[in-house]
């Protein structure tokens, strides 16, 4: 593991996202039917209405990370391109919060 970042975020309108601040993340052709939306430069998550605060842990690895034995109610793998590497967590109401995470 190269780096780790942990925080708590308050989703607005039941969503929050991880974005590359150097990329235009407007994606009109993205499939918004799923709880996890990815497109170049972004990953957005839709949470259940009961979620008021979400704990977020981001890890940066130089190799494939080991398998996790954690049990989650929703699991999905996506690949996302973060070409600039300048990351932020984003909400509709709260804007962007820069993330000091070193990427390989």
C-alpha positions in Angstrom: 0.0 0.0 0.0 1.3 3.4 -1.0 -1.1 5.7 0.8 -4.4 5.8 2.6 -7.0 8.5 3.2 -10.1 8.3 5.5 -12.9 10.7 6.0 -16.6 11.0 6.7 -18.8 12.6 4.0 -22.4 13.7 4.1 -24.1 12.6 0.9 -26.5 15.2 -0.7 -29.5 14.0 -2.5 -28.3 10.5 -1.6 -25.1 10.7 -3.8 -21.5 11.6 -3.5 -18.5 11.1 -5.8 -14.8 10.7 -6.2 -13.6 12.9 -9.0 -10.4 13.8 -10.8 -10.4 17.6 -10.6 -8.4 17.9 -13.9 -11.2 16.1 -15.9 -14.5 17.4 -17.2 -16.8 14.8 -15.5 -20.0 15.7 -17.4 -21.1 12.3 -18.8 -24.6 12.6 -20.5 -24.3 9.0 -21.8 -23.6 7.4 -18.4 -26.0 4.7 -17.1 -27.6 6.3 -14.1 -29.8 3.3 -13.3 -27.2 1.7 -11.1 -26.1 2.6 -7.5 -22.5 2.9 -8.7 -21.8 5.2 -11.7 -18.4 5.4 -13.3 -17.1 7.4 -16.2 -13.6 8.8 -17.1 -12.5 10.9 -14.2 -15.3 10.0 -11.8 -17.1 7.4 -9.7 -20.4 8.3 -8.1 -22.2 6.3 -5.4 -25.9 6.4 -4.6 -26.6 5.5 -1.0 -29.9 4.4 0.7 -32.1 7.2 2.2 -31.2 6.1 5.7 -27.5 7.0 5.2 -26.8 10.4 6.7 -23.0 10.1 7.0 -20.7 7.7 5.0 -17.2 6.6 6.1 -14.9 6.7 3.1 -11.5 4.9 3.0 -9.4 5.3 -0.1 -6.3 3.2 -0.6 -3.6 3.6 -3.2 -1.6 0.4 -4.2 1.4 -0.2 -6.4 0.2 -3.7 -7.1 -3.2 -5.5 -7.0 -4.5 -5.2 -3.4 -5.1 -8.4 -1.4 -8.7 -9.8 -1.3 -10.8 -8.5 1.5 -12.9 -10.8 3.7 -15.3 -7.9 4.6 -19.0 -8.6 4.0 -20.9 -5.8 2.3 -24.5 -5.6 1.2 -23.5 -4.1 -2.2 -20.3 -5.0 -4.0 -19.3 -4.0 -7.5 -16.0 -3.6 -9.2 -15.5 -0.8 -11.7 -12.5 0.5 -13.5 -12.1 4.3 -13.7 -9.4 6.5 -15.3 -8.0 9.2 -13.1 -5.4 10.7 -15.5 -4.6 13.9 -13.6 -4.4 12.3 -10.2 -5.8 15.4 -8.4 -8.6 13.8 -6.5 -11.6 15.2 -4.6 -14.8 14.0 -2.9 -17.8 15.8 -4.3 -21.3 16.4 -3.2 -24.1 18.5 -4.8 -24.5 20.7 -1.7 -20.9 20.7 -0.3 -18.9 21.0 -3.5 -15.4 19.4 -3.6 -13.1 18.4 -0.8 -9.5 17.8 -2.0 -8.0 14.5 -1.2 -4.2 14.3 -0.4 -3.7 10.7 -1.8 -0.6 9.7 -3.6 -1.4 7.6 -6.7 1.1 5.3 -8.4 
